[in-house]
Amino acid sequence: MTTAAIIPPVLPPTHSLFEDILALLIGAIFVSLGIAMFNQAGLLTGGTAGLAFLIHYATKIPFGMVFFVINLPFYVLAVRRMGWRFTIKTFCAVALVSVFSGLHPQFVQFSALAPFYVAVIGGFLMGTGFIVLFRHQASLGGVNILSLYLQDKYGIRAGKLQMGIDVAIVLASLLVVNLTALLASMLGAVALNLVIMLNHRPGRYMAV
């Protein structure tokens, strides 16, 4: 009687520093281009970016500046829950998106943008950018970090909390955007999350 040899599991390869840097650049460019399209079309999205859009539309403060500043408090929670490596990458990704979102209009101008077209294309772009960042252990979501932290500390379901925050942002958006922009923004959120849902599943991607 023979026994089969036990084959040790193959550990996923780690990304090199160059690969991480390149991924942060690519992910930030995709997300910021989608944001620039949303901005020009007068749309918004959920999470921290959605809050930044609300403040930007209401005050005319540049989106990139608002997005960078409102993410600052969340890095404390990121260090506690995700560690320094994740936090540093996330800080760099947020900074890049903040800068690129203001640079894109200097190089790309659209004479007209159909809201629902922008919602789908911009949502796909941002979703793809998020996937690139996720796969290199980075994020842009201050609200997501807060949700995970409160779930760990107080048992509040992260998904429900984040959904509640997004709903509040959407409702508040009625004060600064019209109904067409609101409906298009909801379509954009579906497009963005569809990309993430299809491409960010356990076991689908092994490299870290």
C-alpha positions as CSV (number, residue, x, y, z in Angstrom):
1,M,0.0,0.0,0.0
2,T,1.4,3.4,-1.0
3,T,0.5,6.8,0.1
4,A,0.4,9.8,-2.3
5,A,3.0,12.3,-1.7
6,I,1.8,15.5,0.0
7,I,2.5,18.4,-2.3
8,P,2.9,21.6,-0.4
9,P,0.7,24.5,-1.5
10,V,2.2,26.9,-4.0
11,L,2.4,30.4,-2.4
12,P,1.3,33.2,-4.7
13,P,4.1,35.3,-6.0
14,T,4.5,38.8,-4.5
15,H,4.5,41.9,-6.6
16,S,7.8,43.7,-7.0
17,L,8.2,47.3,-6.0
18,F,8.2,48.4,-9.7
19,E,5.0,46.4,-10.3
20,D,3.3,48.1,-7.3
21,I,4.3,51.6,-8.5
22,L,3.1,50.9,-12.0
23,A,-0.2,49.5,-10.8
24,L,-0.8,52.5,-8.6
25,L,-0.2,54.8,-11.6
26,I,-2.4,52.8,-13.9
27,G,-5.2,52.4,-11.3
28,A,-5.1,56.0,-10.4
29,I,-5.2,57.1,-14.0
30,F,-8.2,55.0,-14.8
31,V,-10.1,56.1,-11.7
32,S,-9.2,59.8,-12.1
33,L,-10.2,59.8,-15.8
34,G,-13.6,58.3,-14.9
35,I,-13.9,61.0,-12.2
36,A,-13.0,63.7,-14.6
37,M,-15.7,62.5,-17.0
38,F,-18.3,62.4,-14.2
39,N,-17.2,65.9,-13.1
40,Q,-17.7,67.4,-16.5
41,A,-21.1,65.7,-16.9
42,G,-22.2,66.8,-13.5
43,L,-22.5,63.3,-12.1
44,L,-21.3,61.8,-8.8
45,T,-20.6,58.5,-7.2
46,G,-20.7,56.8,-3.8
47,G,-18.2,56.6,-0.9
48,T,-15.6,59.2,-0.2
49,A,-15.5,60.3,-3.8
50,G,-19.2,60.9,-3.7
51,L,-18.8,63.1,-0.6
52,A,-16.0,65.0,-2.3
53,F,-18.2,65.5,-5.4
54,L,-21.0,67.0,-3.1
55,I,-18.6,69.4,-1.5
56,H,-17.1,70.3,-4.9
57,Y,-20.4,71.0,-6.5
58,A,-21.7,73.0,-3.5
59,T,-18.5,75.1,-2.9
60,K,-16.6,74.9,-6.2
61,I,-13.5,73.8,-4.4
62,P,-11.4,71.6,-6.7
63,F,-12.4,68.0,-6.4
64,G,-8.9,66.7,-6.0
65,M,-8.2,69.0,-3.1
66,V,-11.4,68.0,-1.3
67,F,-10.9,64.3,-2.0
68,F,-7.4,64.4,-0.6
69,V,-8.3,66.2,2.6
70,I,-11.4,64.2,3.5
71,N,-9.4,61.0,3.3
72,L,-6.8,62.1,5.8
73,P,-8.7,61.0,9.0
74,F,-9.2,57.5,7.6
75,Y,-5.5,56.7,7.5
76,V,-5.4,56.3,11.2
77,L,-8.0,53.5,10.9
78,A,-6.2,52.0,8.0
79,V,-3.0,51.6,10.0
80,R,-4.9,49.9,12.8
81,R,-6.8,47.5,10.6
82,M,-4.7,47.1,7.4
83,G,-1.1,47.9,8.5
84,W,1.4,50.4,7.3
85,R,2.0,48.8,3.9
86,F,-1.6,49.1,2.8
87,T,-1.9,52.6,4.3
88,I,1.1,53.9,2.5
89,K,-0.1,52.5,-0.8
90,T,-3.6,53.9,-0.3
91,F,-2.2,57.3,0.6
92,C,-0.2,57.3,-2.6
93,A,-3.2,56.2,-4.7
94,V,-5.4,58.9,-3.2
95,A,-2.7,61.5,-3.8
96,L,-2.3,60.4,-7.4
97,V,-6.1,60.4,-8.1
98,S,-6.3,63.9,-6.5
99,V,-3.6,65.2,-8.8
100,F,-4.7,63.4,-12.0
101,S,-8.4,64.4,-11.7
102,G,-7.3,68.0,-12.0
103,L,-4.8,67.3,-14.8
104,H,-7.0,65.4,-17.2
105,P,-9.1,68.5,-18.2
106,Q,-5.9,70.2,-19.2
107,F,-5.3,67.5,-21.9
108,V,-8.8,66.1,-22.7
109,Q,-11.8,68.3,-23.4
110,F,-15.3,67.0,-24.4
111,S,-17.6,69.4,-26.2
112,A,-20.7,67.4,-25.0
113,L,-21.2,64.4,-22.7
114,A,-24.4,62.4,-22.6
115,P,-25.0,61.6,-18.9
116,F,-26.0,58.0,-19.2
117,Y,-23.1,57.2,-21.6
118,V,-20.7,58.8,-19.2
119,A,-22.2,56.9,-16.3
120,V,-21.5,53.5,-18.0
121,I,-18.1,54.3,-19.5
122,G,-16.9,56.3,-16.5
123,G,-18.2,53.6,-14.2
124,F,-16.3,50.9,-16.1
125,L,-13.1,52.9,-16.0
126,M,-13.3,53.5,-12.3
127,G,-14.2,49.9,-11.6
128,T,-11.2,48.7,-13.6
129,G,-9.0,51.2,-11.8
130,F,-10.3,49.9,-8.4
131,I,-9.5,46.3,-9.4
132,V,-5.9,47.2,-10.3
133,L,-5.5,49.0,-6.9
134,F,-7.2,46.2,-4.9
135,R,-4.9,43.5,-6.5
136,H,-1.9,45.5,-5.3
137,Q,-3.3,46.0,-1.7
138,A,-4.3,49.6,-2.1
139,S,-7.6,51.4,-1.9
140,L,-9.3,54.8,-2.4
141,G,-12.2,54.2,0.0
142,G,-12.1,56.0,3.3
143,V,-15.7,55.0,3.9
144,N,-14.8,51.4,3.2
145,I,-12.0,51.5,5.8
146,L,-14.3,53.1,8.3
147,S,-17.0,50.4,7.7
148,L,-14.5,47.6,8.2
149,Y,-13.1,49.2,11.4
150,L,-16.5,49.7,12.9
151,Q,-17.4,46.1,12.0
152,D,-14.4,44.8,13.8
153,K,-14.8,47.0,16.9
154,Y,-18.6,47.2,17.3
155,G,-20.0,44.4,15.2
156,I,-21.7,46.8,12.8
157,R,-22.1,45.1,9.4
158,A,-19.7,46.8,7.0
159,G,-21.9,46.3,3.9
160,K,-25.0,47.7,5.6
161,L,-23.1,50.7,6.9
162,Q,-21.5,51.5,3.6
163,M,-24.8,51.1,1.8
164,G,-26.4,53.5,4.3
165,I,-23.7,56.1,3.8
166,D,-24.0,55.8,0.0
167,V,-27.8,56.2,0.2
168,A,-27.3,59.3,2.4
169,I,-24.9,60.7,-0.2
170,V,-27.3,60.0,-3.0
171,L,-30.2,61.7,-1.2
172,A,-28.0,64.7,-0.3
173,S,-27.1,65.0,-4.0
174,L,-30.6,66.1,-4.8
175,L,-29.6,69.5,-3.4
176,V,-26.8,70.0,-6.0
177,V,-27.7,67.9,-9.1
178,N,-30.8,67.5,-11.1
179,L,-32.9,64.3,-11.4
180,T,-31.3,63.2,-14.7
181,A,-27.8,63.5,-13.2
182,L,-29.0,61.6,-10.2
183,L,-30.4,58.7,-12.2
184,A,-27.2,58.6,-14.4
185,S,-25.1,58.6,-11.3
186,M,-27.0,55.5,-10.0
187,L,-26.4,53.8,-13.3
188,G,-22.7,54.7,-13.0
189,A,-22.6,53.1,-9.5
190,V,-24.1,49.9,-10.9
191,A,-21.5,49.9,-13.7
192,L,-18.6,50.4,-11.3
193,N,-19.7,47.8,-8.9
194,L,-20.4,45.3,-11.7
195,V,-16.8,45.4,-12.7
196,I,-15.7,44.9,-9.1
197,M,-18.2,42.1,-8.6
198,L,-17.0,40.2,-11.6
199,N,-13.3,40.6,-11.0
200,H,-12.8,40.8,-7.3
201,R,-13.6,37.3,-5.9
202,P,-11.7,35.0,-3.6
203,G,-9.6,32.6,-5.7
204,R,-9.9,34.6,-8.9
205,Y,-6.5,36.3,-8.5
206,M,-3.7,34.8,-6.6
207,A,-0.8,37.3,-6.8
208,V,-0.4,39.7,-3.9
